[in-house]
Amino acid sequence: MRNFLTLAFLGPILLLQGMHVRRTTPKLPEANGARNGVRGNGPVLRLLITGDSAAAGVGVDWQKDALSGQLIEALASRHEVHWRLIAKSGATTESLMALLHACDTEVFDVAVVSIGVNDVTKGVPERDWAEQLHRLRALLTQRFGVCQVFFSSIPPMHRFPALPQPLRWYLGRGAKKFNARLSEWSSRDVHATLVKVDFPLDSQYMASDGFHPGRLAYVLWAILVAQALRIQRPYPKASDRGLSIGVRALPNSIDH
């Protein structure tokens, strides 16, 4: 009821502000660079990074400075990391599942997921989103053999510099509700782990569009994810799980 009244009073303003933000915010490209590879020494860790524009590295020029590059850098001293990035700007949880279904099957030990911001902006109901999270996790574990899925929390949209008020407040409220739902859901799913990500949203940490992470934010994000991976139990090898791995050449970019 409260949300209905909010939309009734603020709906026209929110709509106009949303149109203005889409029209005036710079459209930054996804980061350049390889989206798969092998790096490091130690026990093999097969890593899938997937999700939206933040996973795709929007906000920096090269993948080495984005989440994928920084996370691999953090893990490579302890593991031989076989990694792949499957991400697309604008992805919602539903469209990400379609993207993953369109990709060739490959076996991974863990997956790191960045998703939810576009679900908030598109007004996906919280209950529907929780159900989609469950289907996404099932897709990753069943199709890609993932043992554990690490979901990053949605950033504090109520502090995004690119968003004017009251749109910033409204989307920030939605992000908080989604994070509460994500926390509650992941606590009940043994294959899901929530990584709470928090970093300053000033100009040093944000991209030039005031919406995406900058290099320093990606560094901190990668550290938090790497720490979460390290405190989990050792992941069984694919062969021990009865899974076969077909090694093949992968393209440097994935475009669906």
CYANA upper distance limits for C-alpha pairs under 8 A (distance plus 0.5 A):
  1 MET  CA      5 LEU  CA      6.82
  2 ARG  CA      6 THR  CA      6.67
  3 ASN  CA      7 LEU  CA      6.69
  4 PHE  CA      8 ALA  CA      6.58
  5 LEU  CA      9 PHE  CA      6.77
  6 THR  CA     10 LEU  CA      6.29
  6 THR  CA     11 GLY  CA      7.82
  7 LEU  CA     11 GLY  CA      4.91
 10 LEU  CA     14 LEU  CA      6.48
 11 GLY  CA     15 LEU  CA      6.55
 12 PRO  CA     16 LEU  CA      6.72
 13 ILE  CA     17 GLN  CA      6.57
 14 LEU  CA     18 GLY  CA      6.46
 14 LEU  CA    166 PRO  CA      7.63
 14 LEU  CA    167 LEU  CA      6.06
 15 LEU  CA     19 MET  CA      6.76
 16 LEU  CA     20 HIS  CA      6.67
 17 GLN  CA     21 VAL  CA      6.60
 17 GLN  CA    164 PRO  CA      7.71
 17 GLN  CA    167 LEU  CA      7.23
 18 GLY  CA     22 ARG  CA      6.73
 18 GLY  CA    167 LEU  CA      7.86
 19 MET  CA     23 ARG  CA      6.64
 20 HIS  CA     24 THR  CA      6.52
 21 VAL  CA     25 THR  CA      6.01
 21 VAL  CA    162 ALA  CA      7.89
 21 VAL  CA    163 LEU  CA      7.50
 25 THR  CA    162 ALA  CA      7.78
 25 THR  CA    209 ASP  CA      6.53
 26 PRO  CA    208 SER  CA      8.49
 26 PRO  CA    209 ASP  CA      6.10
 27 LYS  CA    209 ASP  CA      8.19
 28 LEU  CA     58 VAL  CA      6.73
 28 LEU  CA     59 GLY  CA      7.08
 28 LEU  CA    209 ASP  CA      7.94
 29 PRO  CA     58 VAL  CA      6.31
 29 PRO  CA     59 GLY  CA      8.14
 30 GLU  CA     53 SER  CA      7.39
 30 GLU  CA     56 ALA  CA      6.12
 30 GLU  CA     57 GLY  CA      5.98
 30 GLU  CA     58 VAL  CA      4.96
 30 GLU  CA     59 GLY  CA      8.01
 30 GLU  CA     60 VAL  CA      8.35
 30 GLU  CA     61 ASP  CA      8.11
 30 GLU  CA     89 SER  CA      7.70
 31 ALA  CA     56 ALA  CA      6.98
 31 ALA  CA     57 GLY  CA      5.34
 31 ALA  CA     58 VAL  CA      6.13
 31 ALA  CA     59 GLY  CA      7.92
 31 ALA  CA     60 VAL  CA      6.39
 31 ALA  CA     61 ASP  CA      5.34
 31 ALA  CA     62 TRP  CA      5.15
 31 ALA  CA     63 GLN  CA      5.81
 31 ALA  CA     66 ALA  CA      7.82
 32 ASN  CA     61 ASP  CA      6.55
 32 ASN  CA     62 TRP  CA      5.15
 32 ASN  CA     63 GLN  CA      6.33
 33 GLY  CA     62 TRP  CA      6.21
 33 GLY  CA     63 GLN  CA      5.84
 33 GLY  CA     64 LYS  CA      7.99
 33 GLY  CA    252 ASN  CA      7.62
 33 GLY  CA    253 SER  CA      8.37
 34 ALA  CA     63 GLN  CA      7.54
 34 ALA  CA    252 ASN  CA      5.21
 34 ALA  CA    253 SER  CA      7.21
 35 ARG  CA     63 GLN  CA      8.27
 35 ARG  CA     83 TRP  CA      8.47
 35 ARG  CA     84 ARG  CA      6.15
 35 ARG  CA     85 LEU  CA      5.47
 35 ARG  CA     86 ILE  CA      8.05
 35 ARG  CA    251 PRO  CA      8.19
 35 ARG  CA    252 ASN  CA      5.69
 35 ARG  CA    253 SER  CA      6.37
 35 ARG  CA    254 ILE  CA      8.19
 36 ASN  CA     82 HIS  CA      8.12
 36 ASN  CA     83 TRP  CA      5.82
 36 ASN  CA     84 ARG  CA      4.63
 36 ASN  CA     85 LEU  CA      6.63
 36 ASN  CA    250 LEU  CA      7.54
 36 ASN  CA    251 PRO  CA      8.33
 36 ASN  CA    252 ASN  CA      7.04
 37 GLY  CA     82 HIS  CA      6.44
 37 GLY  CA     83 TRP  CA      6.06
 37 GLY  CA     84 ARG  CA      7.23
 38 VAL  CA     80 GLU  CA      7.33
 38 VAL  CA     81 VAL  CA      5.97
 38 VAL  CA     82 HIS  CA      5.00
 38 VAL  CA     83 TRP  CA      6.81
 39 ARG  CA     72 ILE  CA      8.03
 39 ARG  CA     76 ALA  CA      6.64
 39 ARG  CA     80 GLU  CA      6.08
 39 ARG  CA     81 VAL  CA      5.74
 39 ARG  CA     82 HIS  CA      7.27
 40 GLY  CA     75 LEU  CA      8.14
 40 GLY  CA     76 ALA  CA      4.53
 40 GLY  CA     77 SER  CA      6.42
 40 GLY  CA     78 ARG  CA      7.70
 40 GLY  CA     79 HIS  CA      6.14
 40 GLY  CA     80 GLU  CA      4.81
 40 GLY  CA     81 VAL  CA      6.46
 41 ASN  CA     76 ALA  CA      6.80
 41 ASN  CA     77 SER  CA      6.77
 41 ASN  CA     78 ARG  CA      6.73
 41 ASN  CA     79 HIS  CA      5.56
 41 ASN  CA     80 GLU  CA      4.93
 41 ASN  CA     81 VAL  CA      8.31
 42 GLY  CA     77 SER  CA      8.07
 42 GLY  CA     78 ARG  CA      5.92
 42 GLY  CA     79 HIS  CA      4.72
 42 GLY  CA     80 GLU  CA      5.64
 43 PRO  CA     78 ARG  CA      7.80
 43 PRO  CA     79 HIS  CA      5.50
 43 PRO  CA     80 GLU  CA      6.29
 44 VAL  CA     79 HIS  CA      6.16
 44 VAL  CA     80 GLU  CA      5.13
 44 VAL  CA     81 VAL  CA      6.40
 44 VAL  CA     82 HIS  CA      7.62
 45 LEU  CA     79 HIS  CA      6.56
 45 LEU  CA     80 GLU  CA      6.54
 45 LEU  CA     81 VAL  CA      5.38
 45 LEU  CA     82 HIS  CA      6.61
 45 LEU  CA    108 PHE  CA      8.38
 45 LEU  CA    109 ASP  CA      6.94
 45 LEU  CA    110 VAL  CA      8.43
 46 ARG  CA     81 VAL  CA      6.41
 46 ARG  CA     82 HIS  CA      5.18
 46 ARG  CA     83 TRP  CA      6.31
 46 ARG  CA    107 VAL  CA      8.01
 46 ARG  CA    108 PHE  CA      5.15
 46 ARG  CA    109 ASP  CA      5.55
 46 ARG  CA    110 VAL  CA      7.14
 47 LEU  CA     81 VAL  CA      7.28
 47 LEU  CA     82 HIS  CA      6.54
 47 LEU  CA     83 TRP  CA      5.10
 47 LEU  CA     84 ARG  CA      6.99
 47 LEU  CA    108 PHE  CA      6.15
 47 LEU  CA    109 ASP  CA      6.65
 47 LEU  CA    110 VAL  CA      5.82
 47 LEU  CA    111 ALA  CA      6.33
 47 LEU  CA    112 VAL  CA      8.19
 48 LEU  CA     83 TRP  CA      6.27
 48 LEU  CA     84 ARG  CA      5.61
 48 LEU  CA     85 LEU  CA      6.53
 48 LEU  CA     86 ILE  CA      8.03
 48 LEU  CA    108 PHE  CA      6.87
 48 LEU  CA    110 VAL  CA      6.87
 48 LEU  CA    111 ALA  CA      5.05
 48 LEU  CA    112 VAL  CA      6.74
 49 ILE  CA     55 ALA  CA      7.50
 49 ILE  CA     68 SER  CA      7.38
 49 ILE  CA     83 TRP  CA      8.12
 49 ILE  CA     84 ARG  CA      6.76
 49 ILE  CA     85 LEU  CA      5.30
 49 ILE  CA     86 ILE  CA      6.80
 49 ILE  CA     87 ALA  CA      8.08
 49 ILE  CA    111 ALA  CA      6.20
 49 ILE  CA    112 VAL  CA      5.28
 49 ILE  CA    113 VAL  CA      6.59
 50 THR  CA     55 ALA  CA      6.58
 50 THR  CA     56 ALA  CA      8.35
 50 THR  CA     85 LEU  CA      6.30
 50 THR  CA     86 ILE  CA      5.25
 50 THR  CA     87 ALA  CA      5.43
 50 THR  CA    111 ALA  CA      7.80
 50 THR  CA    112 VAL  CA      6.77
 50 THR  CA    113 VAL  CA      5.59
 50 THR  CA    114 SER  CA      7.03
 51 GLY  CA     55 ALA  CA      5.84
 51 GLY  CA     56 ALA  CA      7.78
 51 GLY  CA     86 ILE  CA      7.38
 51 GLY  CA     87 ALA  CA      5.20
 51 GLY  CA     88 LYS  CA      7.10
 51 GLY  CA     91 ALA  CA      7.25
 51 GLY  CA     93 THR  CA      8.45
 51 GLY  CA     96 LEU  CA      6.95
 51 GLY  CA    113 VAL  CA      5.94
 51 GLY  CA    114 SER  CA      5.20
 51 GLY  CA    115 ILE  CA      5.81
 52 ASP  CA     56 ALA  CA      6.78
 52 ASP  CA     87 ALA  CA      5.96
 52 ASP  CA     88 LYS  CA      5.59
 52 ASP  CA     89 SER  CA      5.61
 52 ASP  CA     90 GLY  CA      6.47
 52 ASP  CA     91 ALA  CA      5.30
 52 ASP  CA     92 THR  CA      7.61
 52 ASP  CA     96 LEU  CA      8.22
 52 ASP  CA    114 SER  CA      6.58
 52 ASP  CA    115 ILE  CA      6.20
 53 SER  CA     57 GLY  CA      6.78
 53 SER  CA     58 VAL  CA      5.99
 53 SER  CA     87 ALA  CA      7.39
 53 SER  CA     88 LYS  CA      6.14
 53 SER  CA     89 SER  CA      4.36
 53 SER  CA     90 GLY  CA      6.69
 53 SER  CA     91 ALA  CA      7.70
 54 ALA  CA     58 VAL  CA      6.12
 54 ALA  CA     59 GLY  CA      8.30
 54 ALA  CA     67 LEU  CA      8.24
 54 ALA  CA     89 SER  CA      8.17
 54 ALA  CA    114 SER  CA      7.31
 54 ALA  CA    212 HIS  CA      7.11
 54 ALA  CA    213 PRO  CA      7.48
 55 ALA  CA     66 ALA  CA      8.30
 55 ALA  CA     67 LEU  CA      6.85
 55 ALA  CA     68 SER  CA      7.88
 55 ALA  CA     85 LEU  CA      8.48
 55 ALA  CA     87 ALA  CA      6.43
 55 ALA  CA     88 LYS  CA      8.26
 55 ALA  CA    113 VAL  CA      8.02
 55 ALA  CA    114 SER  CA      6.27
 56 ALA  CA     63 GLN  CA      8.47
 56 ALA  CA     66 ALA  CA      8.24
 56 ALA  CA     67 LEU  CA      8.50
 56 ALA  CA     85 LEU  CA      8.10
 56 ALA  CA     86 ILE  CA      8.16
 56 ALA  CA     87 ALA  CA      5.60
 56 ALA  CA     88 LYS  CA      6.50
 56 ALA  CA     89 SER  CA      7.29
 57 GLY  CA     61 ASP  CA      8.34
 57 GLY  CA     62 TRP  CA      7.97
 57 GLY  CA     63 GLN  CA      6.66
 57 GLY  CA     65 ASP  CA      8.42
 57 GLY  CA     66 ALA  CA      5.31
 57 GLY  CA     67 LEU  CA      6.98
 57 GLY  CA     68 SER  CA      8.26
 58 VAL  CA     66 ALA  CA      8.34
 58 VAL  CA     89 SER  CA      8.27
 58 VAL  CA    212 HIS  CA      7.08
 58 VAL  CA    213 PRO  CA      8.03
 59 GLY  CA    206 MET  CA      8.17
 59 GLY  CA    207 ALA  CA      5.31
 59 GLY  CA    208 SER  CA      7.74
 59 GLY  CA    209 ASP  CA      8.37
 59 GLY  CA    212 HIS  CA      6.08
 59 GLY  CA    213 PRO  CA      6.24
 59 GLY  CA    214 GLY  CA      5.79
 59 GLY  CA    215 ARG  CA      7.99
 60 VAL  CA     65 ASP  CA      6.98
 60 VAL  CA     66 ALA  CA      6.91
 60 VAL  CA    207 ALA  CA      7.78
 60 VAL  CA    214 GLY  CA      6.64
 60 VAL  CA    215 ARG  CA      6.76
 61 ASP  CA     65 ASP  CA      8.03
 62 TRP  CA     66 ALA  CA      7.20
 63 GLN  CA     67 LEU  CA      7.86
 63 GLN  CA     68 SER  CA      6.81
 63 GLN  CA     69 GLY  CA      5.93
 64 LYS  CA     68 SER  CA      7.40
 64 LYS  CA     69 GLY  CA      4.37
 64 LYS  CA     70 GLN  CA      6.75
 65 ASP  CA     69 GLY  CA      6.25
 65 ASP  CA     70 GLN  CA      6.56
 65 ASP  CA    215 ARG  CA      6.31
 65 ASP  CA    218 TYR  CA      7.66
 65 ASP  CA    219 VAL  CA      8.19
 66 ALA  CA     70 GLN  CA      6.58
 66 ALA  CA    215 ARG  CA      7.04
 66 ALA  CA    218 TYR  CA      6.09
 66 ALA  CA    219 VAL  CA      8.18
 67 LEU  CA     71 LEU  CA      6.30
 67 LEU  CA    218 TYR  CA      5.69
 67 LEU  CA    219 VAL  CA      7.64
 67 LEU  CA    221 TRP  CA      7.54
 67 LEU  CA    222 ALA  CA      6.32
 68 SER  CA     72 ILE  CA      6.63
 68 SER  CA     85 LEU  CA      7.66
 68 SER  CA    222 ALA  CA      8.41
 69 GLY  CA     73 GLU  CA      6.61
 70 GLN  CA     74 ALA  CA      6.75
 70 GLN  CA    218 TYR  CA      7.44
 70 GLN  CA    219 VAL  CA      6.34
 70 GLN  CA    222 ALA  CA      6.19
 70 GLN  CA    223 ILE  CA      8.49
 71 LEU  CA     75 LEU  CA      6.77
 71 LEU  CA    219 VAL  CA      8.39
 71 LEU  CA    222 ALA  CA      5.13
 71 LEU  CA    223 ILE  CA      7.45
 71 LEU  CA    225 VAL  CA      7.92
 71 LEU  CA    226 ALA  CA      7.01
 72 ILE  CA     76 ALA  CA      6.24
 72 ILE  CA     81 VAL  CA      7.48
 73 GLU  CA     77 SER  CA      8.09
 74 ALA  CA    222 ALA  CA      7.73
 74 ALA  CA    223 ILE  CA      7.30
 74 ALA  CA    226 ALA  CA      6.99
 75 LEU  CA     79 HIS  CA      6.51
 75 LEU  CA     81 VAL  CA      7.74
 75 LEU  CA    226 ALA  CA      7.09
 76 ALA  CA     80 GLU  CA      6.62
 76 ALA  CA     81 VAL  CA      6.74
 86 ILE  CA    100 LEU  CA      8.05
 86 ILE  CA    254 ILE  CA      7.37
 87 ALA  CA     91 ALA  CA      8.24
 87 ALA  CA     96 LEU  CA      8.19
 88 LYS  CA     96 LEU  CA      8.35
 90 GLY  CA    118 ASN  CA      6.82
 91 ALA  CA     95 SER  CA      6.16
 91 ALA  CA     96 LEU  CA      6.18
 91 ALA  CA    115 ILE  CA      8.01
 91 ALA  CA    118 ASN  CA      7.09
 92 THR  CA     96 LEU  CA      6.45
 92 THR  CA    115 ILE  CA      7.16
 92 THR  CA    116 GLY  CA      7.01
 92 THR  CA    117 VAL  CA      8.23
 92 THR  CA    118 ASN  CA      5.86
 92 THR  CA    119 ASP  CA      5.90
 93 THR  CA     97 MET  CA      6.91
 93 THR  CA    115 ILE  CA      6.79
 93 THR  CA    116 GLY  CA      7.20
 93 THR  CA    119 ASP  CA      7.46
 93 THR  CA    129 TRP  CA      8.10
 93 THR  CA    132 GLN  CA      7.02
 93 THR  CA    133 LEU  CA      7.60
 93 THR  CA    136 LEU  CA      7.87
 94 GLU  CA     98 ALA  CA      7.19
 94 GLU  CA    132 GLN  CA      7.23
 95 SER  CA     99 LEU  CA      6.74
 96 LEU  CA    100 LEU  CA      6.69
 97 MET  CA    101 HIS  CA      6.62
 97 MET  CA    136 LEU  CA      6.69
 97 MET  CA    139 LEU  CA      8.09
 98 ALA  CA    102 ALA  CA      6.80
 99 LEU  CA    103 CYS  CA      7.12
 99 LEU  CA    256 HIS  CA      7.36
102 ALA  CA    256 HIS  CA      8.32
105 THR  CA    143 ARG  CA      7.14
105 THR  CA    144 PHE  CA      6.63
106 GLU  CA    144 PHE  CA      6.09
106 GLU  CA    145 GLY  CA      8.44
106 GLU  CA    245 ILE  CA      7.25
106 GLU  CA    246 GLY  CA      7.69
107 VAL  CA    144 PHE  CA      5.27
107 VAL  CA    145 GLY  CA      5.71
107 VAL  CA    146 VAL  CA      7.48
107 VAL  CA    238 ALA  CA      7.84
107 VAL  CA    243 LEU  CA      8.00
107 VAL  CA    244 SER  CA      8.11
107 VAL  CA    245 ILE  CA      6.51
108 PHE  CA    144 PHE  CA      6.52
108 PHE  CA    145 GLY  CA      6.32
108 PHE  CA    146 VAL  CA      5.70
108 PHE  CA    147 CYS  CA      8.40
108 PHE  CA    238 ALA  CA      8.31
109 ASP  CA    145 GLY  CA      7.33
109 ASP  CA    146 VAL  CA      5.29
109 ASP  CA    147 CYS  CA      5.96
109 ASP  CA    148 GLN  CA      7.60
109 ASP  CA    235 TYR  CA      7.02
109 ASP  CA    236 PRO  CA      8.24
109 ASP  CA    237 LYS  CA      8.07
109 ASP  CA    238 ALA  CA      7.87
110 VAL  CA    146 VAL  CA      5.61
110 VAL  CA    147 CYS  CA      6.25
110 VAL  CA    148 GLN  CA      5.58
110 VAL  CA    149 VAL  CA      6.35
110 VAL  CA    150 PHE  CA      8.08
111 ALA  CA    140 LEU  CA      8.06
111 ALA  CA    146 VAL  CA      6.99
111 ALA  CA    148 GLN  CA      7.08
111 ALA  CA    149 VAL  CA      5.32
111 ALA  CA    150 PHE  CA      6.58
112 VAL  CA    149 VAL  CA      6.51
112 VAL  CA    150 PHE  CA      5.26
112 VAL  CA    151 PHE  CA      6.62
112 VAL  CA    152 SER  CA      8.03
112 VAL  CA    225 VAL  CA      8.43
113 VAL  CA    149 VAL  CA      7.69
113 VAL  CA    150 PHE  CA      6.54
113 VAL  CA    151 PHE  CA      5.38
113 VAL  CA    152 SER  CA      6.71
114 SER  CA    151 PHE  CA      6.83
114 SER  CA    152 SER  CA      6.02
114 SER  CA    153 SER  CA      8.20
114 SER  CA    154 ILE  CA      8.37
115 ILE  CA    119 ASP  CA      8.44
115 ILE  CA    151 PHE  CA      8.31
115 ILE  CA    152 SER  CA      8.07
115 ILE  CA    154 ILE  CA      7.78
116 GLY  CA    120 VAL  CA      6.74
116 GLY  CA    154 ILE  CA      6.63
116 GLY  CA    178 PHE  CA      8.22
117 VAL  CA    121 THR  CA      6.89
117 VAL  CA    154 ILE  CA      6.79
117 VAL  CA    155 PRO  CA      8.29
117 VAL  CA    175 ALA  CA      7.80
118 ASN  CA    122 LYS  CA      6.47
119 ASP  CA    123 GLY  CA      6.69
119 ASP  CA    124 VAL  CA      5.81
119 ASP  CA    129 TRP  CA      8.12
120 VAL  CA    124 VAL  CA      6.68
120 VAL  CA    171 LEU  CA      7.21
120 VAL  CA    174 GLY  CA      6.57
120 VAL  CA    175 ALA  CA      6.83
120 VAL  CA    178 PHE  CA      8.22
121 THR  CA    171 LEU  CA      7.22
124 VAL  CA    128 ASP  CA      7.30
124 VAL  CA    129 TRP  CA      6.99
125 PRO  CA    129 TRP  CA      6.72
126 GLU  CA    130 ALA  CA      6.76
126 GLU  CA    177 LYS  CA      7.95
126 GLU  CA    178 PHE  CA      6.69
126 GLU  CA    181 ARG  CA      7.58
127 ARG  CA    131 GLU  CA      6.97
128 ASP  CA    132 GLN  CA      6.74
129 TRP  CA    133 LEU  CA      6.63
130 ALA  CA    134 HIS  CA      6.94
130 ALA  CA    181 ARG  CA      7.29
130 ALA  CA    182 LEU  CA      7.49
130 ALA  CA    185 TRP  CA      7.50
131 GLU  CA    135 ARG  CA      6.96
132 GLN  CA    136 LEU  CA      6.56
133 LEU  CA    137 ARG  CA      6.61
134 HIS  CA    138 ALA  CA      6.66
135 ARG  CA    139 LEU  CA      6.56
136 LEU  CA    140 LEU  CA      6.79
137 ARG  CA    141 THR  CA      6.73
137 ARG  CA    149 VAL  CA      7.27
137 ARG  CA    191 HIS  CA      8.19
137 ARG  CA    192 ALA  CA      7.83
138 ALA  CA    142 GLN  CA      6.29
138 ALA  CA    143 ARG  CA      8.50
139 LEU  CA    143 ARG  CA      5.97
139 LEU  CA    144 PHE  CA      7.76
140 LEU  CA    144 PHE  CA      5.63
140 LEU  CA    145 GLY  CA      7.10
140 LEU  CA    146 VAL  CA      6.24
140 LEU  CA    149 VAL  CA      8.19
141 THR  CA    145 GLY  CA      5.21
141 THR  CA    146 VAL  CA      4.87
141 THR  CA    147 CYS  CA      6.77
141 THR  CA    148 GLN  CA      8.15
142 GLN  CA    146 VAL  CA      7.86
145 GLY  CA    238 ALA  CA      8.33
145 GLY  CA    243 LEU  CA      7.93
147 CYS  CA    191 HIS  CA      7.00
147 CYS  CA    235 TYR  CA      7.42
148 GLN  CA    191 HIS  CA      5.27
148 GLN  CA    192 ALA  CA      6.38
148 GLN  CA    193 THR  CA      7.75
149 VAL  CA    191 HIS  CA      6.56
149 VAL  CA    192 ALA  CA      5.38
149 VAL  CA    193 THR  CA      6.63
150 PHE  CA    192 ALA  CA      6.50
150 PHE  CA    193 THR  CA      5.27
150 PHE  CA    194 LEU  CA      6.37
150 PHE  CA    195 VAL  CA      6.97
150 PHE  CA    225 VAL  CA      8.23
151 PHE  CA    192 ALA  CA      7.60
151 PHE  CA    193 THR  CA      6.57
151 PHE  CA    194 LEU  CA      5.50
151 PHE  CA    195 VAL  CA      6.43
152 SER  CA    194 LEU  CA      6.48
152 SER  CA    195 VAL  CA      5.24
152 SER  CA    196 LYS  CA      6.61
152 SER  CA    197 VAL  CA      6.92
152 SER  CA    225 VAL  CA      8.48
153 SER  CA    179 ASN  CA      6.59
153 SER  CA    182 LEU  CA      8.16
153 SER  CA    194 LEU  CA      7.24
153 SER  CA    195 VAL  CA      6.59
153 SER  CA    196 LYS  CA      5.69
153 SER  CA    197 VAL  CA      6.34
154 ILE  CA    175 ALA  CA      6.74
154 ILE  CA    176 LYS  CA      8.44
154 ILE  CA    178 PHE  CA      8.10
154 ILE  CA    179 ASN  CA      6.74
154 ILE  CA    197 VAL  CA      8.28
155 PRO  CA    175 ALA  CA      7.87
155 PRO  CA    197 VAL  CA      7.55
155 PRO  CA    198 ASP  CA      7.53
156 PRO  CA    160 PHE  CA      7.66
156 PRO  CA    172 GLY  CA      6.68
156 PRO  CA    175 ALA  CA      7.26
156 PRO  CA    176 LYS  CA      7.89
156 PRO  CA    198 ASP  CA      8.42
157 MET  CA    168 ARG  CA      7.06
157 MET  CA    169 TRP  CA      8.40
157 MET  CA    171 LEU  CA      6.69
157 MET  CA    172 GLY  CA      4.89
157 MET  CA    175 ALA  CA      6.94
158 HIS  CA    168 ARG  CA      5.43
158 HIS  CA    169 TRP  CA      5.64
158 HIS  CA    170 TYR  CA      8.09
158 HIS  CA    171 LEU  CA      7.05
158 HIS  CA    172 GLY  CA      4.32
158 HIS  CA    173 ARG  CA      7.55
159 ARG  CA    168 ARG  CA      7.58
159 ARG  CA    172 GLY  CA      7.97
159 ARG  CA    201 LEU  CA      7.29
160 PHE  CA    168 ARG  CA      7.45
160 PHE  CA    201 LEU  CA      7.43
160 PHE  CA    210 GLY  CA      6.84
160 PHE  CA    211 PHE  CA      6.39
161 PRO  CA    201 LEU  CA      8.26
161 PRO  CA    210 GLY  CA      5.54
161 PRO  CA    211 PHE  CA      7.34
162 ALA  CA    209 ASP  CA      7.15
162 ALA  CA    210 GLY  CA      5.13
162 ALA  CA    211 PHE  CA      6.23
163 LEU  CA    167 LEU  CA      6.83
163 LEU  CA    168 ARG  CA      5.50
164 PRO  CA    168 ARG  CA      6.05
165 GLN  CA    169 TRP  CA      6.74
166 PRO  CA    170 TYR  CA      6.68
167 LEU  CA    171 LEU  CA      6.58
168 ARG  CA    172 GLY  CA      6.34
169 TRP  CA    173 ARG  CA      6.56
170 TYR  CA    174 GLY  CA      6.95
171 LEU  CA    175 ALA  CA      6.65
172 GLY  CA    176 LYS  CA      6.75
173 ARG  CA    177 LYS  CA      6.87
174 GLY  CA    178 PHE  CA      6.68
175 ALA  CA    179 ASN  CA      6.60
176 LYS  CA    180 ALA  CA      6.74
177 LYS  CA    181 ARG  CA      6.73
178 PHE  CA    182 LEU  CA      6.53
179 ASN  CA    183 SER  CA      6.51
180 ALA  CA    184 GLU  CA      6.68
181 ARG  CA    185 TRP  CA      6.51
182 LEU  CA    186 SER  CA      6.39
182 LEU  CA    194 LEU  CA      8.01
183 SER  CA    187 SER  CA      6.66
183 SER  CA    194 LEU  CA      6.99
184 GLU  CA    188 ARG  CA      7.42
185 TRP  CA    189 ASP  CA      7.09
186 SER  CA    190 VAL  CA      8.03
186 SER  CA    192 ALA  CA      5.74
186 SER  CA    193 THR  CA      6.42
186 SER  CA    194 LEU  CA      6.83
187 SER  CA    192 ALA  CA      8.10
187 SER  CA    193 THR  CA      7.99
195 VAL  CA    224 LEU  CA      7.62
195 VAL  CA    225 VAL  CA      6.93
195 VAL  CA    228 ALA  CA      7.34
196 LYS  CA    224 LEU  CA      8.37
197 VAL  CA    221 TRP  CA      6.74
197 VAL  CA    224 LEU  CA      7.49
198 ASP  CA    221 TRP  CA      8.35
199 PHE  CA    205 TYR  CA      8.11
199 PHE  CA    217 ALA  CA      6.93
199 PHE  CA    220 LEU  CA      7.74
200 PRO  CA    205 TYR  CA      6.91
200 PRO  CA    217 ALA  CA      8.41
201 LEU  CA    205 TYR  CA      6.38
201 LEU  CA    206 MET  CA      6.50
202 ASP  CA    206 MET  CA      6.62
203 SER  CA    207 ALA  CA      7.81
203 SER  CA    208 SER  CA      8.31
203 SER  CA    210 GLY  CA      8.30
204 GLN  CA    214 GLY  CA      7.85
204 GLN  CA    216 LEU  CA      7.62
205 TYR  CA    213 PRO  CA      6.75
205 TYR  CA    214 GLY  CA      5.49
205 TYR  CA    215 ARG  CA      7.22
205 TYR  CA    216 LEU  CA      5.75
205 TYR  CA    217 ALA  CA      5.52
206 MET  CA    210 GLY  CA      6.36
206 MET  CA    211 PHE  CA      7.46
206 MET  CA    212 HIS  CA      6.50
206 MET  CA    213 PRO  CA      5.17
206 MET  CA    214 GLY  CA      4.94
206 MET  CA    215 ARG  CA      8.36
206 MET  CA    217 ALA  CA      7.50
207 ALA  CA    211 PHE  CA      7.25
207 ALA  CA    212 HIS  CA      5.84
207 ALA  CA    213 PRO  CA      5.86
207 ALA  CA    214 GLY  CA      4.90
207 ALA  CA    215 ARG  CA      8.39
208 SER  CA    214 GLY  CA      8.48
213 PRO  CA    217 ALA  CA      5.92
213 PRO  CA    218 TYR  CA      6.87
214 GLY  CA    218 TYR  CA      6.87
215 ARG  CA    219 VAL  CA      6.81
216 LEU  CA    220 LEU  CA      6.91
217 ALA  CA    221 TRP  CA      6.55
218 TYR  CA    222 ALA  CA      6.52
219 VAL  CA    223 ILE  CA      6.86
220 LEU  CA    224 LEU  CA      6.88
221 TRP  CA    225 VAL  CA      6.83
222 ALA  CA    226 ALA  CA      6.50
223 ILE  CA    227 GLN  CA      6.65
224 LEU  CA    228 ALA  CA      6.81
225 VAL  CA    229 LEU  CA      6.76
226 ALA  CA    230 ARG  CA      6.73
227 GLN  CA    231 ILE  CA      6.96
228 ALA  CA    232 GLN  CA      7.22
236 PRO  CA    240 ASP  CA      6.74
236 PRO  CA    241 ARG  CA      7.31
237 LYS  CA    241 ARG  CA      7.02
238 ALA  CA    242 GLY  CA      6.97
238 ALA  CA    243 LEU  CA      5.66
238 ALA  CA    244 SER  CA      7.36
238 ALA  CA    245 ILE  CA      7.99
239 SER  CA    243 LEU  CA      5.93
239 SER  CA    244 SER  CA      7.00
